[in-house]
């Protein structure tokens, strides 16, 4: 039996959809009413360790999807509770949706992911770390007034679509992928000027307008921090990952 935690979220639903015809799967959710249809649902709340222990009973493999909590100490506590519950319940192996560089830069954005990886290692359980990049779904460029703008200085982004990351997770959970290793998952590198050219629109570089999250992320992009590439995602998928340009050209026409 495979369990997917946080199964009512966007990534969890995609993973469940890919598993439902391949294995016995349990959706572990805070509110069973919101669980994906067609699979067994169990209540498992990251803030209620006892519920997690019950939810993981009889589970052979667990996909621990990272909590959406933004407060780092609380997020670490939630993940630790899930890891402890999995070990106590006798789960045989854990796959965890971590984040790129959680192994080498255990501060800031990656702090909770690093702490969770260490907690899983401490259990001695067989594991797989699926270190995600930023999601392409949240970065799809939008054309306005016949032009595309960004503050990225034309540098590359290694984002990947949730759908591909969900398929990779499902393949790990149901296949013969060796345990005890991490996969650094990166999507095909793309730039805003390349997208503009593919869409046949003008590209214009614009300065960041404030100090919000996108300004911070744009700074990372301009510094080349999102240009790292590995073949891990393609390996787990058994095919090339979907590109941003392919998604845009296959979707609605630019406005």
N, C-alpha and C positions, 0 to 999 in steps of 0.2 A: 504494500500500500504506500502511495506517495501522498504527502500532505504539502499544501502550498499555503503559507501564512500570508496575511494581508491580501487575501484572494479577491476582495471586492474592489481593489484598486485597479488602475488602468493596466499596469503590467501583470498583476495577478490574474485578471480576467483573460488576458491573452495567453498566459501560460496554461491556465485551466482549459481553454479552448483547444489547445494543441495536445493536451494530455488525455482528454476525456475518452478518445477512441483507442488509446494506446496502453492504458493502465488503469487500475483502480485508484481513483484520486479523491482526496478529501480537501474541501475548501475550508480553511481556518480563518474565521472572520470575527470581528468584534460584534457585529449584529447579523445573525444568521438570515434575517429577512433580506439583507442586501447581498447574499451570496449568489454566485453565478448559478443559473438554472441547470438542472440535469445532472448534478453531482451531489454527493453527500456533503452536508455542511455541519461544521462543529464550531461552537463558540470558543474563541481564543483571543483574549484581550492582552496586548502587550503590557498593560498596567495591572493585570490580574494574573500573577504567576500560577495560581492554582488552576485557573481556566486553561492555561497553556499546557500544564501537565496532563490534564484530562484530554485535551484536544489531540495530543500527540500519542495517546495510547494506541499500540498496535501498528504504528507507522514505521515503515522500513527506511524510507528516504524522505527527508524534509527539505523543501526549498524555503529558506528563511529570507523573505523579502524585507529589505530595510524599511524601518518605520518612517512615516512622513514627518515625524516630530522634528522641529527645527532647533529646539534647545538641546545642545550637545550632551550635557550631563544626563538629562532625562532620556535622551535617545540611547545613550550607552546603557543606562539602567534597564530600559525596555529590552534591548538586544541581549543583555546578560541574562535577564529573566527567561527569555526564550531559549537561549543556549542551555541554561541549567535545566529547564523543563524537558528539553529534548533528551539530555543525558539521563535524567531521572526516569523518563518514560521508556528508555531502552531503544531510542531511535538509532538505526544502524549507521546512517551517514547523513551529513548535512551539506547542502549547497547554499551558499550565501551570496546575495547580490551586493557585492562590495563596490568600491569606486577606484578608478585608476590612481595609482601612486599611493594607495593606502599602506603599502608595505615600506615605502621609502620616504614619505612625507607625512608623518603621523600628527599633523597639527591642522588647525583651521577646518576646512571643508572635509578633510579625510580623517579627522581625529576619531569620530565615532566608528568609522569603518575599520580603522586600525585596531581600536580597542576590541571590537567584535571578532575580528580575525584572531587576535591573541586569545580571546576567551574560548573560541572554538578549538584552537590548537591545544589549549590547556586541558580540554576534556579527553584528549587522546582519540576522539572519534575520527573515522575516515571523513574527509571533507573535500569540497571543491569550492574555490573562491572564484566567482564570476565578477571581475572588476569592470564595471560599466564606465563608459564615457558619458558626457552629457547626451540627452536624447535629441535626435534630429527633429522629432515632432515639435519641440518647443523652439526650434531655431529656424524653421522654414522661412526663408525671406519673403517679404511681401512687396509687391510692385505697386507704387502709388504715383499717379500722374505720369505714367509712362517711364518711370525710372525706379531704380533700386538703390537704396542708400544703406550705408553701415559705417561704423567707426572701427573697423577691423584692420585697416591698412593693407587690405588684400591678403592677409595671412590665412593659413589653412585651418580648418576645423575637422576633427576626427570623430564627429558625432555619429550615432547610429540610431536607427529606428527601434522603438519598443517592440515592434512585431518581430524583427530579426533577433533581438535579445531574448524575447520570450521563446522563440523557436530553439535558440541555442540552449536555453535552460532546460527545455523539455527534452532535447536530445541528450543532455548530460544525465538527466534523471532516469531516462529509459534505456540508454545505450550502454555500451561497454567502455565508456570513457574512463581511463585510469583515475583513481581517487588519489588524494593527497597532493594536489597541485593547484596552482592558480592560473587563470586565464585573463590576460590583459586585453580586453575587447575594445577594438577601435573600428569605426566605420571608414569607408573610403574617404580620403581627404578631399575637401572641397573649399572653394573660396567664393566670396560674394561677387567679385568681378567675373568669374567663370560662369556663375549662375546667370548673371545679367546678360552675358554674351549668348548663352544657350537659349534664353527667353527672348532675345532680340530687343532688349531695352537698354537704356543708358545706365551706367553705374556712376554714383557720386559718393565720394568719401565725405562724411560729416563728423564734426566733433561730438563727443559725448555731451549730453545735455545736463547731467547731474551726477549724483553719487550713488545711484541705485544699483541693484544687482547686475543689470545689464552693463552698466559702466564698468563695474569690477570685472565682469566676464570679458568685455571687450579689451580691457587691459591685458588679461591673460592671453587672449588671442593675438593681440599685437606683439606680445613678447614671444610668440611661438610656442606657448605652453600646451596648445591643443593640436600640435602637428605630429605628435608621436604616432607611429604606425606599427602594428603587429599583424600577423596572419591568423591570430587565434580565433577571431569571430568567423572568418571564412572557413577555418578548419572545423569548427563545431557545427557550422551550417551545412558543410559539404557543398557549398556553392558561394559565389560572390555575394556580399551584402548589398542591399538596395542603396542606390545613391540618391542624394538630395535632388540632383537634376532629373533623374528618372521619375521620382515621385512628383515633382512639379510639372513635368511635361505630361505625365499621365493623369494629372488631376484637373482642376478647374482652370480655364484660361486666365492669364494674368489680367488684372484690371488696371 
